[in-house]
Amino acid sequence: MLALFASFTALGVWQLQRLQWKLGLIAQVNANLHAPPISSAEAFRLGAKGAQYHRVALAGRFDNSKETYVYTTNAAGDPVYHVIAPFTLDDGRALMVDRGAVPERLRDPQTRAAGQRNGEQHVAGVWRVPDARGYFTPPPDLAHRIWFSRDVSAMAKLDGVKLSAPVIVEADAAPNPGGWPKGGQTVVTFRNDHLQYAITWFAMAAIVFFGWIAFHVSKGRIARR
């Protein structure tokens, strides 16, 4: 009983510590997202994870011939594709840019030629380290250049692009010519159930404690007054 009480109490304290960490993380991410954009040079100085969720300003050129497409669904449940293209900065370094989403009928770049944005471009977006490919994520359809996760390293390797950082910059909502792709697709959510987990562990510790009291009262070892 003592071991259970100590374990449940320790788990409750650990969840409270996790709660403070999560609240700090959320505050930092919100601060980064609402701060003025930093330069690409500053982002590289901070590092892939250090610049996470910072808004960043890029200058360079898209390689539209190497577009790839990440399948997902929109808020209404309709299939959409995120258009991913290599972006070569003016200093020669390369990154992947998520230009935004297009409906299935516009996946072919010839159907949205106006939005290809050739020549020197200025792009603002959110610097993200993509989530790792899940165990049940389907393999990419290389024949159609369709992926089911943003595995930017594998995308770059397929096209012989040498990335300067394993990140993706999610373009902001600035409109593209012709209206597509639609940027501003960044969604940042953090699950924060640590408080209810802490309450659960402390409640279990209390059950063990009062169960111990009730047991000894029933044996006459603790007198009730």
N, C-alpha and C positions, 0 to 999 in steps of 0.2 A: 504493500500500500504506500509505503514511504517512497519507493522507487517510482511508482506511478505518479504520485503527487508531485515529486520533483521534476519528472519528465514533462508532465503537462504544463507545469508552471514555466519551465525553461522554454518550451515551445511557444507559450504565450508571450514571453518576453522577447523571443526571437522575432515573432511576427510584429510586435510593436517597433522593433528596430528596423525591420523591412518596411514598415509603413512610413517611417521617417525618411528612409532612403528613397522610396517611391515618390513621396511628396516633393523631395528635393529634386529628383529627376524631372518630374513634371514641370516644376517651376523653372528649371534650367532650360528645358526644351521650349517652353513658352517664351522665355526671354530671348532665346536664339531666333525663334521664328518671327518675332516682332522687332528685332534689331535691324538696323540698316544692313544691306548686303555687304559682305566682305569680298575682297578680291580673290581670284584664284590662287595667287601667290600666297596669301595669308592662309587660305584653306589648306594648301599643301604644307605650309609650315606647321599648322596645327595637327596635321596627320589625318588619316582616313577616319578614325574614330573620334579624334579631338574636334573635328569640324562637323561632327554629326548634328543634323538639324539646323545648321547655320544656313542662312540665305547667302548665296554667292553670286557674283557677277562674272560672266565669262565673255571673252571676245575671241572670235576665231571663225572657223568654217565647219559646216556639216559635211559629212561624206554620205550623201543621200543614197548612193548606190549600194550601201551596206546596211540599209534599214533591216531591222528585225522586229518581230511583233510578239507581244506577250498577251496571251488570252486571259481574259477575266470577265466579270459581269459588272454592270453599273448598278446604281441604287434600285432601279426598277427590275433588276434581274435579267436584263437583256445582254447578249454577248457583245463585248467590245474588245478592241485590241489597243494596247499601248504601243506607240511607235517609238522604238529605241534606235538611236543613230549615233555613230561615233562623231565626236566633236574635237577637232584639232585646234588647240589654243594658239594664239599668236607667238607664244614662246616655244612652240613645237611639241608641247606635252599634249596627251590625248586623254579624254574622258568619254564616258557614255552619258548621253542625255536622253531622258524620257520626255519626249516632246509633247506628250498628252495622248488622249484617247480618240479613236475613230470607231464608228459603227462598222459592222461586218462588211457592208456594201462599199466601204471606202478604204478597205485594207490595201487594195492595189494602189500604189502611188500615182498611177496614171489617172485615177479618178479624182485626184486632188492635187494636180500639178502646180496650181497657184501657190500652194502652201509648202513647197519644197525648200524655199529659202536658200538660194544659192549665193555664193560670194560671202564677203565679210559680214558677220552677224554678231549681235550683242544679245546675250541670253541671261536672264536672271532666274534662279530657281533654288530649290532646297537640296542641300548636300546630304545624301543618304547612303549608309552602308546597307545593301540589300539583305533581306532575310535569306538564310540558307535554304537550299532546296529541301523540301520535306521528303520523308521516306516514301510517301504515296504519290508524290508529284510525278505525272507522266513524263516520259522522255520527250525531247523536242521533236517536232516534225520538221526536219531539216530541209526536206524538199520544198516546203512552203515557207521556211524561215519563221516558223511559229514555235514559241516557247511557252511554258506554263509556269515559269518562275524567272525572276530577273537575275539569271546567272551571267553577270556581265563578263566575268573572266572567260567562260566558255564561249560566249558570243564573240568576244574579241579574238580569241584563238582561232575560231572558225574562219574569220575574215583576215587573219594576219595583222590585226591591230594590236599594238603594244600599249596597253593602258598604263598611265602614270599613277593611278590609284584604283583599287578595286571598289569603286563607288559608282553611284548614279546620281546625276543632278536632275531633279524633277522640275521641269520648266513651270514657271508661274502662269497666271491666267492671261498674260498679254496676248491679244488675238493674233493668230497667224493669217496671212493672206488667204482669202477663200474660206476662212473660218475653221479649217481643220489642219492638224489635230487640235483638239481643245486641251490646253494646258490647265494648270491649277488643280491637278488631281491629287495633290498631297493630302493624305489622311493620316493623322497621328492620334492614336488611341492607346491608352495604357490601362490594362486591367488592374484594379486596385481593390482587392478583397482582403487586404491584410488585417484591417480592423475587425471584421467579422470572424476571421480565422483566430485572431487573438482572443476574442470574446469566447469562442467555442472552446479553445484550449483551457482558458481560465475557468470556464464553467465546468469542464470535465475535472479539473483539479479540485474545484469546490465539491463536486459530487463525491470524489474519492475521500476528501477530508471529512465531510459530514457522514459519509458511509462508515468511515472508521470510528467516528464518535458514536454513531447509532449501534454499531456492533458491540463496542465495549460497554455501552449503557445496557444493552440486552443481556450481557454477561455479568452485570452487577459490578463491573470494574470501575465504572464512573457513575457516581450517584447523581440522580436528577433532583433538583430542588424546586 
